[in-house]
Amino acid sequence: MITLTGFGKDYGDFTAVQELDLHIEAGETFGFIGPNGAGKSTTIRFLATLLRASRGHGEVAGCDVMQDPVGVRQAVGYMPDNFGVYDGMRVWEFLDFFAVAYRIGRSERKQIIDNVLELLDLTHKRDDFVNGLSRGMKQRLCLAKTLVHDPPVLILDEPASGLDPRARVEVKELLKELRRMGKTILISSHILTELADCCTSIGIIERGQLLMSGPINQVYRQIRRNRMVEIQFVKNADIGLSILRSSPHLRSLDHETTRVVAELETDDEGLATLMETLIAEGVRMRSFNDRDPTLEDVFMTVTKGLVT
């Protein structure tokens, strides 16, 4: 559904994106992860036909980004990281304006606007002026605007930026609903927790280089060379620490009073043996958790070699 081949963008002597190859299947929610300045917005703006590539090419929904920009715009709902609303317009007028821009007929527009307002839970704001909306409601309205022409592909640049915690949760739920509707979604963010539970696949970009991409579970498996075990001690924590420190499998240890996080180069059998040893030596534990890696763990592992 979205393909980039050798995409790169230069601004004079500065290379914002080097040579990026990427493929996103239909129906995926793809999380584009990287810090500010990594090249996410540059890549997204190219896919949205808002800038030309210095090299390489891209395709969205079967349309070449550079050769058929009109076809791409018909297939894409684009939400930029910074957007404005038009003062003096009511919510329904704002959506009607964009529906007209997409050449949707007068007879269809009212029903389409009612549908997207209901989907985005904005029906009660239908006749409110857009400049009087809260930040979260404006964010919803901008997302509603991207849906008026029912595009199969959504490209969302930092859609939860600047929102309060409740509004962030609501945006994530909307993304899940849009995926259930069959939309292919490319969403960028530098806040990793925004993407952890709503993406099917991720790509990590840093300094204009795509370092890793793929299904999120596959990426987790790739970086999980060692096991991260979190233990909460109740009694004989000193003995437990001594056992962990003497283990030949130990690679790192983070200790906070009665809680430790140990990185161990071992397998399920090794973890079972460790737990048996702790119990046999009189160490009482409230929990012994084989902790799954987080997106933060993935990002830090993948980008470690680029840190200077």
N, C-alpha and C positions, 0 to 999 in steps of 0.2 A: 504493500500500500504506500509506503514511503521508502525511497531508496536514495542514498547519496553515494557517489562514486568519485573518489579523489577530490572531494570538495575542499577548496582552500580559498581564503580571503586575505588580501594584503591591503593595508592602508599606508601607502608610501613604503617606507623601509620597515614598517612594523607588520609582522605576520600575526593576525588575530586567530586564524585557523590554518593548520598546516595541510595535511591531505587526509580527509576524513571519509571513511567508508562505513556505511550504516544501512541496515535493512530492518524495517518494522513491518511485521505482518498485519493483515487486516484483523481488527478486533482487539488488538493489543492496547494496553495502557503503558506507554513507555516513559520512564522517568529519566530525564536528562539531568545528570547531577554534576555539579562543579561549583567552585567558588565564584564570586563576582570577578569578571574579567577573564574567565576561562575560555570563552568563545561560544557559550550557549546562545545568547541573544543574536549574535552574528549568524550562526547557523539557522536559527529559527526565522530570522528576517529574510534570509535567502529562500527558505522553503515557502515563505509567505509572499514571494515575488517582490520584496521591497528593496532588495539590493542584488547586484550582479556578482557572480563568482569570479575570482581571479583565475581559477582553474577548476577542472572537474565539472560534473553536472549532477542534477537531481531530478527525481520523478516522484510525483504525488498522484495517486489514484489513476495511474496510467498516462498522466499528462507531464510532458517535459517542462521543468520549471522555467527554463530560459526561452524555449521555442513556443510554448503554449501557456503563457501566464494567465490568460483569461480562463482557460480550462481549469487551471490550478485554483484560481480564486473561486470558481463555482463549486469546487470540491472541498474547499477548506473553510472552516470557521476559525478565524485568528483573533486571539486575545493578547494584546501587547502587555508588557510589564507596566507601562505608564499609559493611561488613557484619560480622555476627557469626556465630559457630557456637555450638551448644549443648553445654556441657560434659557429659561423661558419655555422649554418643552416639557410636556407631561410625559410620564413613563410610556404610555401607549403611543404617543406621537414619536418618541425617540425610536421605538421599535418599528413603527410604520415607515419612518424615514429610511431605515436600512432595508426594509422589505421592498420599498420602491426602488432603491438602488440595485437590488437583486432582481428587479423586473418581475416581481410577483404581482399578479393581477389584483385589482381592487376587490373582486368578489371573494378571493381567497385570504386576503390579508387579515381581516378581522379574526377569522377562526385560527389562523396561524399564531397571531399575537396572543390570543386567549390561551392557546395551548402552551406556548413557551412561558407565559406568565404563571400558569398553573404549575408547570414543571419546576420552575425556579422559585415557587412560593412567593410570587410577587403580585398575585391577583388583587390583594387588598391595597396595593400601592399604584394601581392602574392609572388613576387620575392625579397622582401627586406630581409636583414639579421635580425634575431630576436633580436640580441643583440643591434641593432640600433634603435629599436622601443621605443616610449615613454612609460611611466608607464601605461597610459590608454590603449594604443594599446596592450601592453603585457597582460593586464588584459583581453582584448577582445580575444586575442589569446588563453589564458588559458581556457576561457569559450568555445571557438571553439573546443579546444582539448577534452573537456568533452562531446562534441556532436557527434564526428565522428562515434561512434558505435550506434547512435540513441537510447540512453537509455531512458526508461520510467520515471526514477527517477533521479533528479539532487540534489546533496548535495553540497551546496555552503557555505564555511566558510569565512565570512567577505569579500564578493566579491567586495565591493566598497572601501575597506580600502586604504587610501593613495591617492585617486583620487581627482582631482579638481572638483568644483561644476558642470561644464558642463558634465564631464565624469560620475559623479554620476547620473545625470539625464538620461544619455544615458543607463547606466546599468539598471536603473529601467524600462525604456521602453523595453529593451531586455527581462527582466523578465516577463513583461506583455505579450509580444509576445510569449514567451515560454509557458506561461500558456494557451494562446489561442491555441497553438499547442497540448495541452493535457498533457503536462509534469506535473508530481508531483514534487514540489520543496520544499526542506527544506533549508532555508537560515538563517544563524546566523548573528547577528550584535549587537554591543553595542551602535550604533548610531540610536536612535529610529526613527528619521525622515526619515531614509532610507526605513523603512518598512511600514510606516503608510498607504500609498496609493497603495501598490502593493501586500499586503498579504490578503488572505481570512480568515486565522486563525493565532493565535499567542500562544506562550507558554512563560511564564516568569520563568526564573531560577535564583536562588540566593543562593550562598554558597552550591551548589550541590543539592538543593531542587527545584523541579518543583512546584511553588506556585500556578499557575493558567494556564489553557489552554482551548482553544475553539474557535469557530468562532469569528472574531474580533468584530462584532456588539453585540454579546451576552456578550462578556467580558466587552465592554463599559457599557452595561446595568447593569451588576453585580456590577460595582464599582460606578455607578452614583446614589448614595444614595441621594445626594443633587443636587441642580441646581446651576450652575455657571452663573451669569449674569454680562455682561460687559456693562457699561453705559458710554457714552460720554456726559458730560454736556455742554450746551452753556450758560445758564443763571441760576442764583440762585443755584449754586452747593452746597453752604453751607446748604440750605434748604433740598436739595436732600440727602446730607450726614446725616443730622439730622433725616430725615424720615427713612433712611436705618438703622441707629444705634438704633433707637427706635423699630424696627420691632422685634417681638418675634420669627420670623423665621430665623433671621440672625445668622450665625455660624462663619463667618469670613469676613473681609473686607480689601481689598488692595486698597489704595488710592494714586493716582498720579495726582496732580493738578486738571484737569477737567475730569479725567478718573478714574473709580472705577471698581473693580471686586468684586462682592459680592457672597458669598456662602450662599444659602438659603435652609432651609428644608421646601420645599413647592411643590405645583403642578402647573399645567397650570392655574388653577383658581386663585391661590395665586399670580402668576406673573402678571396676568391681573389686579388684584386688586391693586398691587403695582404700576403698570404703571399709572393707573387711578388716584391714590392718588398723585403721583408726578406731573402729569399734572394739577390736581385740585389746587395744592398748588403753581402753577406758575413756576414750574421747567421746563425749556426748554432743550430738549435733541436732540443731533444729531443722536444718535443711542441707542438702548436698545436691546442687543443681548443675547439670551439664548445660551450660548457657549457650544458646544459639548466638551466632554473630549478629550484630546490628549493622545497619547501613553505615553508621559511623566507623565501625570496625572495618568494613569493606573498603570505604573510602581511604581511611588512614593506611591500610595495608597496600592498596593499589598505588597510592600517590607517594609512598614513603621514599622511593628513589628519586623523586623530583624535588624534595625539600632541600633547600640549601642553607 
